[in-house]
Amino acid sequence: MTLSGNISAGLPEASRRLAAAWFAFAVAALGVSTLYALLLIASRTPGVGALLPGHDFFYSALALHVDLSVIVWVLAAGSALLALASPPRAAWVGWLALALGVGGAILMALGPLPGQVEVLKSNYVPVLRSWPFLAGLGMFGAAAASMALRTVALLRPWKAEAGERPAMLAVYGAAWGVLLAALAAGWGFVLIPGILEPAAYFEMLFWGPGHILQLANMLFMLAAWLWLANAPARGTPPDTRTSSGLGAAWGLAAPAGRYGSRVVLFLGVFPLLAVPALLFAYPPASAEFKTGFTELMRWGSWLAA
């Protein structure tokens, strides 16, 4: 399997169609997030804001703008990379996950419609306390986790061609990162008492998963840059508009056959090994839990960034 140059060239049609659908979903989510950015302005415009649902639509629009442009857009685009890298087997899982994710994103976008909706400005995932938003968020999270699980089950990065191995390893590590974030969310749901004040509850619930996703997003970024930077090695020169930005990535991709996999392991995959230790060593409400994930993101992503 080769992903260099034209990333989808030579891939099975099933993988290409699934990846294209996930990319389309990602772009659509980004477009809707832009719409909510415009609604932010409208909500503060005299006469217009009164027409929008809720007593203060500004914070609802702000939360949805962040969630759609950071959570949905990034994970949907990452899921497209997972579809490209994974063998075409069990494509139905990817399509089912896509349907679940699209349905979840639609419910999230409809979150403010009940009217008086409380907005909780928790880190990483701002929350609207309405059943459409919470149900949609859960559906989208399940969709992203399903795509990651499919990749972990099917992809064998160590069997890839030498020039492709670092990018494949980055995708494989990103899939594990998404799964670990889902595990952290589930673990927090079990351990964090529901009697907490809602703002504190969601802050604790998403603290671990939010930090883990930063590592997964970094690995998705590494994979994309490695595929693009490796294009000259395959005889496919990059577009002149982007070639100036590939120099640093080319320095990593050029020695891919010998050193690239080790670099990717060091930069992005190894930090994920600390996640289970943090999850099971400290309760989510502890200072050690909060500090541990902060330091993991700080030291686990800065080299690659």
VOPAGU-2260 file (C-alpha; in pm, 1 decimal, decimal comma):
REM VOPAGU-2260
SITE   aa  ch    i         X         Y         Z
SITE  MET   A    0       0,0       0,0       0,0
SITE  THR   A    1     136,1     343,0     -90,9
SITE  LEU   A    2      -0,5     674,5      23,2
SITE  SER   A    3     264,5     910,3    -111,5
SITE  GLY   A    4     214,0    1174,8    -374,9
SITE  ASN   A    5    -154,5    1150,6    -451,8
SITE  ILE   A    6    -240,3    1009,8    -110,4
SITE  SER   A    7    -526,6     793,6    -234,9
SITE  ALA   A    8    -351,5     667,9    -549,6
SITE  GLY   A    9    -333,8     290,7    -566,6
SITE  LEU   A   10    -570,1     236,3    -275,6
SITE  PRO   A   11    -872,9       6,7    -292,5
SITE  GLU   A   12   -1186,8     182,9    -408,3
SITE  ALA   A   13   -1364,3      94,1     -83,0
SITE  SER   A   14   -1099,9     277,4     121,7
SITE  ARG   A   15   -1106,4     578,5    -108,7
SITE  ARG   A   16   -1484,6     613,9     -93,7
SITE  LEU   A   17   -1493,4     581,4     284,1
SITE  ALA   A   18   -1213,5     834,0     329,8
SITE  ALA   A   19   -1377,8    1079,3      88,6
SITE  ALA   A   20   -1704,0    1055,7     281,9
SITE  TRP   A   21   -1529,2    1123,2     613,1
SITE  PHE   A   22   -1341,6    1418,8     462,1
SITE  ALA   A   23   -1670,2    1559,4     329,2
SITE  PHE   A   24   -1820,6    1524,1     676,4
SITE  ALA   A   25   -1519,5    1701,0     828,5
SITE  VAL   A   26   -1546,9    1993,3     586,6
SITE  ALA   A   27   -1922,4    2017,7     645,3
SITE  ALA   A   28   -1865,8    2032,4    1021,8
SITE  LEU   A   29   -1612,5    2309,7     970,4
SITE  GLY   A   30   -1863,7    2495,6     755,5
SITE  VAL   A   31   -2136,2    2470,4    1019,8
SITE  SER   A   32   -1889,0    2588,3    1284,0
SITE  THR   A   33   -1829,2    2895,1    1066,4
SITE  LEU   A   34   -2204,6    2952,3    1056,1
SITE  TYR   A   35   -2210,8    2950,6    1435,2
SITE  ALA   A   36   -1926,0    3201,8    1433,4
SITE  LEU   A   37   -2149,6    3432,0    1229,5
SITE  LEU   A   38   -2434,6    3367,4    1471,9
SITE  LEU   A   39   -2201,2    3481,4    1750,0
SITE  ILE   A   40   -2195,8    3820,7    1583,8
SITE  ALA   A   41   -2569,2    3815,3    1517,4
SITE  SER   A   42   -2645,8    3736,9    1881,0
SITE  ARG   A   43   -2481,8    4064,3    1982,8
SITE  THR   A   44   -2653,7    4266,4    1709,9
SITE  PRO   A   45   -2943,3    4479,7    1840,5
SITE  GLY   A   46   -3275,8    4349,4    1719,1
SITE  VAL   A   47   -3131,3    4028,1    1575,0
SITE  GLY   A   48   -3024,3    3863,0    1899,2
SITE  ALA   A   49   -3382,8    3863,8    2025,2
SITE  LEU   A   50   -3482,7    3638,2    1735,1
SITE  LEU   A   51   -3239,5    3363,0    1835,2
SITE  PRO   A   52   -3334,8    3083,9    2081,5
SITE  GLY   A   53   -3251,2    3123,8    2449,5
SITE  HIS   A   54   -3200,2    3430,0    2663,4
SITE  ASP   A   55   -2833,3    3452,0    2560,9
SITE  PHE   A   56   -2756,0    3260,9    2244,0
SITE  PHE   A   57   -2399,3    3394,1    2236,8
SITE  TYR   A   58   -2255,9    3127,5    2467,3
SITE  SER   A   59   -2445,6    2846,4    2295,9
SITE  ALA   A   60   -2308,1    2954,2    1958,7
SITE  LEU   A   61   -1959,1    2988,6    2104,4
SITE  ALA   A   62   -1967,3    2637,2    2252,0
SITE  LEU   A   63   -2090,4    2483,7    1927,4
SITE  HIS   A   64   -1836,0    2676,6    1722,4
SITE  VAL   A   65   -1558,0    2531,1    1939,1
SITE  ASP   A   66   -1697,0    2177,2    1946,9
SITE  LEU   A   67   -1760,2    2156,4    1572,8
SITE  SER   A   68   -1433,4    2321,2    1468,5
SITE  VAL   A   69   -1206,4    2147,4    1718,7
SITE  ILE   A   70   -1366,7    1816,0    1814,4
SITE  VAL   A   71   -1581,2    1714,8    1516,5
SITE  TRP   A   72   -1370,9    1863,5    1235,9
SITE  VAL   A   73   -1038,4    1729,7    1363,4
SITE  LEU   A   74   -1160,2    1381,4    1456,4
SITE  ALA   A   75   -1360,8    1344,9    1134,3
SITE  ALA   A   76   -1055,9    1442,9     928,3
SITE  GLY   A   77    -848,1    1204,2    1137,9
SITE  SER   A   78   -1102,5     929,7    1072,1
SITE  ALA   A   79   -1054,9     991,5     699,9
SITE  LEU   A   80    -682,7     926,8     746,0
SITE  LEU   A   81    -769,0     609,0     935,8
SITE  ALA   A   82    -986,4     499,0     643,9
SITE  LEU   A   83    -704,7     567,3     396,1
SITE  ALA   A   84    -444,2     378,0     594,9
SITE  SER   A   85    -653,0      76,7     694,6
SITE  PRO   A   86    -717,0    -228,1     475,8
SITE  PRO   A   87   -1061,2    -224,8     311,1
SITE  ARG   A   88   -1193,5    -514,8     516,8
SITE  ALA   A   89   -1496,8    -447,7     738,0
SITE  ALA   A   90   -1573,8    -127,3     548,8
SITE  TRP   A   91   -1928,1    -152,8     682,1
SITE  VAL   A   92   -1791,9     -57,8    1025,8
SITE  GLY   A   93   -1658,4     265,5     879,8
SITE  TRP   A   94   -1986,6     348,1     706,6
SITE  LEU   A   95   -2188,4     269,2    1017,6
SITE  ALA   A   96   -1953,2     487,8    1222,3
SITE  LEU   A   97   -1991,7     766,8     966,9
SITE  ALA   A   98   -2371,7     752,7     988,9
SITE  LEU   A   99   -2350,3     755,5    1368,2
SITE  GLY   A  100   -2106,1    1047,2    1363,1
SITE  VAL   A  101   -2312,4    1256,0    1120,9
SITE  GLY   A  102   -2625,7    1194,0    1325,6
SITE  GLY   A  103   -2441,4    1290,2    1641,0
SITE  ALA   A  104   -2304,7    1611,1    1490,4
SITE  ILE   A  105   -2652,9    1710,2    1371,6
SITE  LEU   A  106   -2792,7    1658,6    1720,7
SITE  MET   A  107   -2507,6    1863,0    1867,0
SITE  ALA   A  108   -2578,7    2146,2    1624,1
SITE  LEU   A  109   -2945,2    2138,3    1727,2
SITE  GLY   A  110   -2851,8    2157,3    2094,8
SITE  PRO   A  111   -2969,4    2517,1    2154,0
SITE  LEU   A  112   -3318,0    2457,5    2013,6
SITE  PRO   A  113   -3487,6    2357,7    2340,6
SITE  GLY   A  114   -3457,3    2726,3    2432,4
SITE  GLN   A  115   -3320,5    2800,1    2778,2
SITE  VAL   A  116   -2998,8    2594,3    2763,5
SITE  GLU   A  117   -2724,9    2618,6    3023,7
SITE  VAL   A  118   -2376,3    2638,3    2873,8
SITE  LEU   A  119   -2084,5    2491,3    3068,9
SITE  LYS   A  120   -1750,3    2629,0    2953,9
SITE  SER   A  121   -1548,7    2318,8    3045,6
SITE  ASN   A  122   -1198,6    2277,5    2906,3
SITE  TYR   A  123   -1164,1    2099,9    2569,7
SITE  VAL   A  124   -1536,0    2021,4    2532,7
SITE  PRO   A  125   -1776,8    2306,0    2613,6
SITE  VAL   A  126   -2112,9    2151,0    2698,0
SITE  LEU   A  127   -2474,1    2247,7    2638,8
SITE  ARG   A  128   -2699,9    2094,4    2901,3
SITE  SER   A  129   -2964,3    1976,1    2657,9
SITE  TRP   A  130   -3049,3    1620,7    2559,8
SITE  PRO   A  131   -2983,9    1670,9    2185,2
SITE  PHE   A  132   -2632,3    1797,1    2248,0
SITE  LEU   A  133   -2537,0    1533,9    2506,2
SITE  ALA   A  134   -2683,1    1249,7    2299,0
SITE  GLY   A  135   -2510,4    1379,9    1987,1
SITE  LEU   A  136   -2177,2    1416,4    2164,0
SITE  GLY   A  137   -2198,6    1057,0    2283,6
SITE  MET   A  138   -2287,7     935,4    1934,3
SITE  PHE   A  139   -1999,1    1119,6    1772,8
SITE  GLY   A  140   -1755,6     992,8    2034,9
SITE  ALA   A  141   -1871,7     636,5    1970,5
SITE  ALA   A  142   -1825,9     690,2    1595,8
SITE  ALA   A  143   -1468,0     815,7    1632,6
SITE  ALA   A  144   -1384,1     530,3    1870,0
SITE  SER   A  145   -1529,6     277,3    1622,9
SITE  MET   A  146   -1307,7     406,0    1342,9
SITE  ALA   A  147   -1005,1     390,7    1571,5
SITE  LEU   A  148   -1091,1      36,6    1681,9
SITE  ARG   A  149   -1123,4     -74,1    1318,5
SITE  THR   A  150    -777,9      63,9    1241,6
SITE  VAL   A  151    -617,8     -98,3    1545,4
SITE  ALA   A  152    -775,1    -431,2    1449,6
SITE  LEU   A  153    -676,6    -422,5    1081,0
SITE  LEU   A  154    -365,5    -208,1    1031,9
SITE  ARG   A  155     -18,0    -358,5    1072,8
SITE  PRO   A  156     221,7     -65,1    1030,3
SITE  TRP   A  157     532,8    -278,9    1072,6
SITE  LYS   A  158     440,4    -462,0     749,4
SITE  ALA   A  159     422,8    -142,2     543,6
SITE  GLU   A  160     688,0     -44,0     290,7
SITE  ALA   A  161     992,4     115,8     450,8
SITE  GLY   A  162     912,2     459,5     312,1
SITE  GLU   A  163     553,3     442,7     432,5
SITE  ARG   A  164     617,5     288,8     772,9
SITE  PRO   A  165     656,8     613,4     975,9
SITE  ALA   A  166     328,2     757,0     844,5
SITE  MET   A  167     148,7     428,8     903,7
SITE  LEU   A  168     290,8     411,0    1254,6
SITE  ALA   A  169     171,9     766,3    1323,5
SITE  VAL   A  170    -180,6     675,1    1209,8
SITE  TYR   A  171    -173,6     357,6    1418,7
SITE  GLY   A  172     -60,2     554,8    1724,7
SITE  ALA   A  173    -330,9     816,0    1664,8
SITE  ALA   A  174    -592,8     540,0    1657,1
SITE  TRP   A  175    -468,4     415,3    1993,3
SITE  GLY   A  176    -481,9     772,8    2123,0
SITE  VAL   A  177    -848,3     806,6    2025,1
SITE  LEU   A  178    -926,8     473,6    2192,6
SITE  LEU   A  179    -745,1     577,7    2509,3
SITE  ALA   A  180    -940,0     905,0    2513,5
SITE  ALA   A  181   -1264,0     706,1    2488,9
SITE  LEU   A  182   -1142,6     479,7    2769,8
SITE  ALA   A  183   -1062,2     783,5    2983,6
SITE  ALA   A  184   -1409,6     928,1    2924,0
SITE  GLY   A  185   -1574,4     598,9    3016,5
SITE  TRP   A  186   -1353,2     557,7    3322,1
SITE  GLY   A  187   -1438,4     908,7    3436,9
SITE  PHE   A  188   -1808,7     846,8    3381,1
SITE  VAL   A  189   -1786,1     549,3    3618,0
SITE  LEU   A  190   -1573,8     715,1    3886,6
SITE  ILE   A  191   -1689,9    1077,0    3898,9
SITE  PRO   A  192   -1993,7    1117,1    4126,1
SITE  GLY   A  193   -2298,0    1250,6    3946,1
SITE  ILE   A  194   -2393,8    1462,7    4245,3
SITE  LEU   A  195   -2119,1    1712,3    4162,1
SITE  GLU   A  196   -2210,2    2057,4    4040,1
SITE  PRO   A  197   -2241,3    2024,1    3657,6
SITE  ALA   A  198   -1953,2    2257,6    3570,5
SITE  ALA   A  199   -1714,0    2065,1    3795,8
SITE  TYR   A  200   -1844,6    1731,1    3668,0
SITE  PHE   A  201   -1779,6    1798,8    3299,7
SITE  GLU   A  202   -1447,5    1968,9    3374,5
SITE  MET   A  203   -1328,4    1648,6    3544,2
SITE  LEU   A  204   -1487,3    1421,7    3284,8
SITE  PHE   A  205   -1312,8    1578,4    2986,1
SITE  TRP   A  206    -979,7    1671,9    3144,3
SITE  GLY   A  207    -809,4    1340,1    3074,7
SITE  PRO   A  208    -966,5    1271,3    2732,6
SITE  GLY   A  209    -898,2    1627,5    2617,0
SITE  HIS   A  210    -528,1    1600,7    2693,4
SITE  ILE   A  211    -503,0    1255,6    2535,1
SITE  LEU   A  212    -665,7    1382,0    2216,2
SITE  GLN   A  213    -393,2    1645,4    2184,4
SITE  LEU   A  214    -142,9    1361,3    2147,6
SITE  ALA   A  215    -367,2    1181,5    1897,6
SITE  ASN   A  216    -413,2    1501,0    1695,6
SITE  MET   A  217     -36,9    1550,9    1690,5
SITE  LEU   A  218       6,6    1201,1    1545,1
SITE  PHE   A  219    -257,6    1269,9    1280,1
SITE  MET   A  220     -62,9    1584,8    1190,4
SITE  LEU   A  221     264,4    1390,7    1171,1
SITE  ALA   A  222     106,0    1131,9     942,1
SITE  ALA   A  223     -29,5    1397,5     705,8
SITE  TRP   A  224     302,6    1581,2     686,0
SITE  LEU   A  225     496,7    1258,6     635,5
SITE  TRP   A  226     275,1    1150,4     347,0
SITE  LEU   A  227     309,8    1491,5     182,7
SITE  ALA   A  228     682,2    1520,8     247,0
SITE  ASN   A  229     751,7    1173,8     109,6
SITE  ALA   A  230     600,5    1264,2    -227,1
SITE  PRO   A  231     934,5    1372,2    -384,6
SITE  ALA   A  232    1084,5    1034,2    -294,7
SITE  ARG   A  233     811,5     873,3    -505,9
SITE  GLY   A  234     870,5    1106,9    -797,7
SITE  THR   A  235     561,3    1319,1    -730,7
SITE  PRO   A  236     667,6    1678,5    -658,1
SITE  PRO   A  237     444,0    1864,0    -413,2
SITE  ASP   A  238     244,9    2163,9    -523,1
SITE  THR   A  239     459,7    2477,7    -524,0
SITE  ARG   A  240     219,4    2649,0    -285,1
SITE  THR   A  241     292,2    2391,8     -16,3
SITE  SER   A  242     648,5    2286,0     -95,4
SITE  SER   A  243     803,6    2559,3     118,4
SITE  GLY   A  244     626,5    2422,5     423,5
SITE  LEU   A  245     751,9    2067,6     379,4
SITE  GLY   A  246    1117,2    2121,7     458,3
SITE  ALA   A  247    1099,7    2020,3     822,2
SITE  ALA   A  248     882,2    1720,5     750,4
SITE  TRP   A  249    1114,4    1612,5     468,7
SITE  GLY   A  250    1396,0    1597,7     721,0
SITE  LEU   A  251    1195,0    1332,6     903,6
SITE  ALA   A  252    1065,8    1151,6     597,2
SITE  ALA   A  253    1390,2    1126,0     400,4
SITE  PRO   A  254    1555,0     869,7     629,6
SITE  ALA   A  255    1223,0     692,8     679,0
SITE  GLY   A  256    1343,6     347,3     599,9
SITE  ARG   A  257    1609,0     349,2     870,1
SITE  TYR   A  258    1524,3     606,0    1134,2
SITE  GLY   A  259    1177,2     745,0    1062,9
SITE  SER   A  260     982,7     485,0    1258,5
SITE  ARG   A  261    1203,3     536,3    1562,1
SITE  VAL   A  262    1151,1     911,6    1545,2
SITE  VAL   A  263     772,6     873,1    1522,4
SITE  LEU   A  264     776,2     629,3    1813,8
SITE  PHE   A  265     981,0     871,1    2022,5
SITE  LEU   A  266     783,2    1182,6    1929,0
SITE  GLY   A  267     428,9    1059,4    1953,5
SITE  VAL   A  268     363,6     697,7    2036,0
SITE  PHE   A  269     568,2     644,6    2351,1
SITE  PRO   A  270     395,3     927,1    2547,2
SITE  LEU   A  271      67,5     737,6    2508,8
SITE  LEU   A  272     212,5     456,2    2720,1
SITE  ALA   A  273     183,6     681,3    3025,6
SITE  VAL   A  274    -193,3     722,9    2983,9
SITE  PRO   A  275    -308,6     395,8    3148,0
SITE  ALA   A  276     -78,1     457,1    3444,0
SITE  LEU   A  277    -228,6     801,4    3502,0
SITE  LEU   A  278    -583,9     677,3    3454,4
SITE  PHE   A  279    -561,0     394,9    3704,7
SITE  ALA   A  280    -317,0     545,1    3954,4
SITE  TYR   A  281    -513,8     858,1    4047,6
SITE  PRO   A  282    -884,4     941,2    4080,4
SITE  PRO   A  283   -1013,4    1206,3    3836,7
SITE  ALA   A  284   -1078,6    1451,8    4120,5
SITE  SER   A  285    -718,5    1444,6    4246,1
SITE  ALA   A  286    -457,2    1712,4    4189,7
SITE  GLU   A  287    -215,1    1442,1    4072,7
SITE  PHE   A  288    -454,4    1341,1    3794,3
SITE  LYS   A  289    -488,1    1697,6    3669,8
SITE  THR   A  290    -117,0    1775,9    3692,9
SITE  GLY   A  291     -18,6    1442,5    3540,8
SITE  PHE   A  292    -217,6    1492,5    3222,2
SITE  THR   A  293    -105,4    1854,1    3195,4
SITE  GLU   A  294     259,8    1749,3    3211,4
SITE  LEU   A  295     201,2    1458,1    2973,2
SITE  MET   A  296      62,4    1691,7    2708,3
SITE  ARG   A  297     332,4    1948,2    2778,3
SITE  TRP   A  298     627,8    1712,5    2741,6
SITE  GLY   A  299     467,2    1456,0    2513,9
SITE  SER   A  300     378,4    1690,3    2229,5
SITE  TRP   A  301     618,1    1983,8    2228,9
SITE  LEU   A  302     898,0    1811,1    2033,9
SITE  ALA   A  303     670,3    1714,2    1747,2
SITE  ALA   A  304     493,0    2050,4    1752,9
